[in-house]
């Protein structure tokens, strides 16, 4: 068992007991466990906490592969935004459902989303049994003004609470897209609304060199602009955060900002390499995000863990820059911390029983589960990754068994996305 405690301990012959409330009652070695309950699952292999995808636009599964060789701003303006303008609420639900199933197959039990039609996204999450933080995307563009969207998020939180649903599977948040798509007054007001409700504010920050250059020249930097508007005073998740100075990193640390590091998407869009080592050294909570499945193009957080470590080592010229344990913690515990959550991301008493079972019958584990701790972690993170995920529980309920959803017909979900994608392609000019 890998509880993903701060030391990234390996527990031999581990036990996880789940209470009737869906939370972990005990997690530790079998020798210290309380008497066994009536229901026991005796599993070989490895147990670890559900992975946390700290930044995603999962409904974009219906747009996967579209404009894949364009730079960021052209990709947005020429491919994504025109296609998204044609998407219906039903399209978004279909894309979200298939994406959630993909994430569960990769051991991801929580995703932090920024997108539209939150109610339909919540339906998909609850149907599959997963968990999500849903930040309604707020932009200032024709046909989608920022004021009514902001007000609608507030009404939903006031009606249902910040967290709700079975096992508190849904958390609501505010998603101002970025400082380059919203005026300063909007950012300030959205920040105030989020603080008033103790809700997370999820925002893209300094993703591209062009965005950074323009806003740094005008305001000192994107983080300084947000701080001057009071946005960083609340619970904030800053996605990407590629182009940061040492002063920006220090500002994040002072304000308690969490970062969603997206190495795969940043590399594919040539956005740059975030200063991961500097963020970790400053004790900024850093989780891992896949970004959208049209810009990565998968929803595999363990792959992001490998990429994060590889790129950090290349960027610093230091093979010790990000070790295997740190990479795994960014996918689990640190990701929860970046979201301001202490109820997920680790196998510890009191947290939700979001548990992943990895089958070790694979060449990646040929050295055996009795290998030294460091080698075992390496074989999981560097060798096996997510391909051997077999079973997943969320709030103690089985949602994936032997690689298949217990709740949703994956074939039907995939067929629905295929139909949406075909319709969108036929409606787009030049497709």
N, C-alpha and C positions, 0 to 999 in steps of 0.2 A: 504494500500500500504506500502511495505517495501522497501524504496529507497536504503537501504544499504549505507547510509551516515556514516561518522565515528562514530556517536553516535548510530547508528542502530535504528533510529527513526521509530515509527509506526505512519503512517498517516491515520487517519480515513476519509472515503469518499474521497479516493485519485483519482487523474486524471493524465493520461499520454497522452500528445498530441504529435503526430508524424508528423514531417515535410515531405515535398515532397522528401527531400533528404535521408529519412530513419533514420534521427537522431531525438532525443527527443527535442521538442520545449519547453515543459513545463512539470514539474512533481511536484505535490504538492496537497494540499487540494482543493476540488472543490470550496470552497469559494474564493480562490485566483486565480482561473483559468481564462484564457481569454474566450471570447464568444465561445460557442461550434461550431465546424465545422459541415459540412454537414454529415459526416460519424461518427457515435458514436456507440461504443460497450459498452453496459451497462452490466457489469459483476458482479455477486456476488462473494464472496470469497476474495482471496488475490492476489495482483500483486507483483512480485518481479523481480529483474534483472535476466537475463539468467545466469546460474551457469557456472563457469570456471573450467574445468578439466586441472590442471596445468601440469600433466605428464601422458601420455598414449602411448600405442603401439596398437592402436585400431584394425588394421588389424588382430591381433592375435585372433580375434573371431573365426577364422577357426581352432584354436588350443586349444580352451577352454577345460579344463579338462585334458589335456595331461600332464602326469608326475606330477600330483597334489600333491603327497605326498613326493616329493624329495626336499632335501635342495638346496639352490640357485645355487651353481656351478654345481652340478649334474643335476639339472633341466635344466640349460642352455646347458650344454655339451651333455647330453644324450637324452633330449627330444626336446628342442626348436631349437637349432642350426641345428641339422640334419633335422628337419621338415621344417624349414625356407629355407634350401638349396634347397628344392623341390618346393617351392612356385613360381608361375609365377606372372607376373604383373597383370594378370586378377584375380588371386586368391587374391592378395592384395587389388585390387579395390573392390571385392565382400565382403571381410572381413571388409573393411573400411565402405562401404555403410551400412551394417547391424549394425555395431557398432555405426555409427552416428545416425541411427534411434533409437537405444536403448537409446543413450544419450539424444536425444530430448524428448523422452518419460519420461526421468528422469529430465527434465528441464535444461539440459546442452546444452548451445548454442555455447560454445567455448571449443576446446580441443587443448592442446599443445602436438604435436605428435613427436615421434622419430621413424622413420621407413624408409623403402626403397620404391623406385618407387613413388616419390613424385607427379609426374604428374598424375598418376592414382589415388592416394589418393585425389588430388585436384578435379579431376573429380567427385569422389563420394561425397565430401563435397558440391560442387556446385549443384550436382543433388538433394541432400536432402535439400539444402538451409541453411545449418549450417555454422559455422565459425571455422577455424582451423589455428594454427601456425604449419607449417610443417618443422621440422628439419630433413634433410636427415641424416640417420644413417651412421656414418663413423667409420669403424673398420680397423684394419690391420690384415687381415686373408687371407689365400689362396683363390684366385678367387675373392677377393673383396678388392683390395688395396686402401689405404686411399687417395692417391694423385688424381686419376681421379675423385673420388666421390667429393672431396673438390672442384676441379676445375669446375665440373658440377654445383654444387650449386652456385658458383660465377657467372657462365655464365647465369644461370636462373635469378638470382637477377639483373644482369646488363641488361638483356633483358626486364624483366617485372616489376622490382622494388621490394622493400621489401614487399609491400602490393599491392594487385591488386584484380580484380574481382568485381562483383556487391556488393556494400556495403562493399568493402574492406574485403571480406570474407576470403581471403587467405593471410597469412603472411609467408614468407620464412625465414628459420633459419638454422644454422649449428648444427649438432648433433654428435659431437665426443662422442663415446659411453662411455668411461671411461678411467681413467689413467692406468687401468690394461689391456686394449685391444689396446692401442696405445702407441708408443714410445714418449718420451718427445719432440723430434723435431717436430713430427706431431702435438701434442697438441699446441705447440707454433705457428706453421704456421697457423693452423686452427683458433686460437685466433686472429692472425693478420688479416686474411682474413675477419673474422666477424667484427672486429673493423673498417676495411677499408670501409665496407658497412653499418655500424651502424645496423648490424643484430644481433639478439639474438643468443647466444651460449648456447645450452641445453645439459647438461652433467650429467651422473650418478656420484655421489660423496659419498664415504664412506658408501656404502649400507650394506656391510657385515662385520662381525668382522674380517674375514680372510683378506679381502682387506685392511681394516684399519691397521691391525697389520703389514702386509708386507710393505705397503707404509709409515706408520708412522716410522717404524724402519729405512727405507732408506732415507726418505725425511723430517721427522718431522710430517707430516700428509698429507692427500690428498689435502686439501685446500692450505697448504703451498707449496706443489709441484706446483699446478696450479698457485698460485700467483707468484712464482719464475719464471715461464715461461711467465708471462704477461697475462695469460688467464683471470684473474679476473679484468683486466682493462676495459673491455667492458661491454656490456649488457649480464649478465650471469644468467642462471637459473640452480641451482644445485638440481638435483632430489635426493630424499631420504635423504641424509645428516644425517644418523642415528648416526654414531660414530664420534662425534665432541667434542673436548675439549673446555673449556672456551675461550682459545686463538683462536681457529678456529671460534667460534661464533663472537668474537670481530673482526676478520679479515673479515668475511662476512659483518658485519655492516660497517666497514671502506670502503670496496670496493663497497657497494651497491648491493651485490649479492642477488638475489631472491631464495627462497627455494620452491620446490614442495614436500610437506610432504605427504607420502603415507602410512598411518597407517595400512590399510587393507592388502596390499601386504606385508609390513614389518612383520606383525604378522603372516600371512600365511606361509611365507618363513623363519620364526624365525630369521629375520635379526636384530631385536632389536627394541627399542623404541627411536625415535629421541628426542632430548632435546627441545621440543616445547616451554615450558615456557621460557627457557633461550633465545631462538631465538626471541620470541615476546618481552621480556624485553629489548633486545638489538635493537629493532625496525627494525629487519630484516623482509622484506616483505615475508610472508609465505602463499602460496596457498595450495590447496589440489589436490592430484592426485590419480587416481585409479590404475595407472600402467596398465599393459596389462591385457586384459580379460582372459588370461591364467594363471595369477598369483594372481588374486584377489578373485573371478572371475567375478565381475560385473562392470558396468560403472555408478555407482550411487554416485555422489559427496556428496549428503546430508547424505548418509550412512558414507562416510569418515569423514564428520563433526562430527557425533556422535562418531565415533571411536576415532578421534583425541582428543576430549574432555575427553572421558572415559579413554583412556590410559594415557593422561597427568595427570589426577587426581590420577590414580593408581601409576604412576611413582613418583609423588611428595608427595603422601599422603595428598593432599590438594584438597578438593572439590571445592575450588574457583579457581583452577589453570587455567582452561579455561571455561569461562561462555558460556551461550547459544548464546549471541550476538556475541561474538568473533568467535564461531564456524560457525555461518552463514556468517560473514564477510570473513572468510577464504575461504568459498565456492564462494564468489562473489568479493567484492572489493579488498580484499587482494590478491586473486588469480590474478586479473588483474595487481595489482602492482608488483607481483612477475614476471610477464611477461614483465614488463616495459610498460604497456598499461594504458592510462588514458581515453580511448574511449569506454570501456566496463566495466562490473562489477558493475554498479550502475545505478539507474534511476535518471539521472541528465541531465539538458539541455546541449546539445552539444554532448552527448555520443550517440552511436548507439542505436537504439530502439530495443534492444534484451530484450524481456519481457516474463515472464512466468506467467500464470494464474493457481492458485491452487484452486480447488473446495473444499469448507469447509464443504460439506455435508458428514461428516465422524465422527465416534465416537471420533476421536482424537480432534475434535473441539466441543465436546458436551458442553463445558463450554461457548461457544458462541464467536463471533468475537468482542463482546463488553467487553471481559475479559480484565483485566489489561495488559499493554504492555508486561511485563515480562512473564506472563502466556501465552499470545498469541504466543510469540516467542518460548516458550518451547513446546507448543502443535504442532507447525510446525516442529521444529528440532527434538525433542525427540519422538513425537507421530506419526505424519502423514508422515514425510519424503517426498519422491518423489511420493508415490503411488497415490496422488490425483492431480498430474499435468494433466491438461486437454488441455490447449492451449498454443502455443509458437509462438512468432514472432521474426524474425531476420531481423535487419535493417528495421523494420516496416512491413515486409511481413509475412503473416501467413504461417508457415511451419508445424504446428501441430494443428489440430482442433478436439476437442472431443477425444483426444488420438490417432488420426490417422494422418499419414503423408499426406500432401496436394499434394505431388509431386511424391512419390515413392510407389510402391506396396510392402508392407512389406512382404507379403507371398512369393512373387517371390524372394525378396532379401534373405529371410531365406532359401529358397530352393536352391539357388545358393551356399550359404555357406555350407549347408548340403552335396552337391555334392563334393565340394572342400575337406571337412573334410574326407569324405569317401575315396576319391582318395589318400590323403596323408597317411591315416592310412594303406591302402593296400600296400603302397610303403615303409613303415618304417619297419625295422626288428623288430620282436618280438611283432608286433601289430596284 
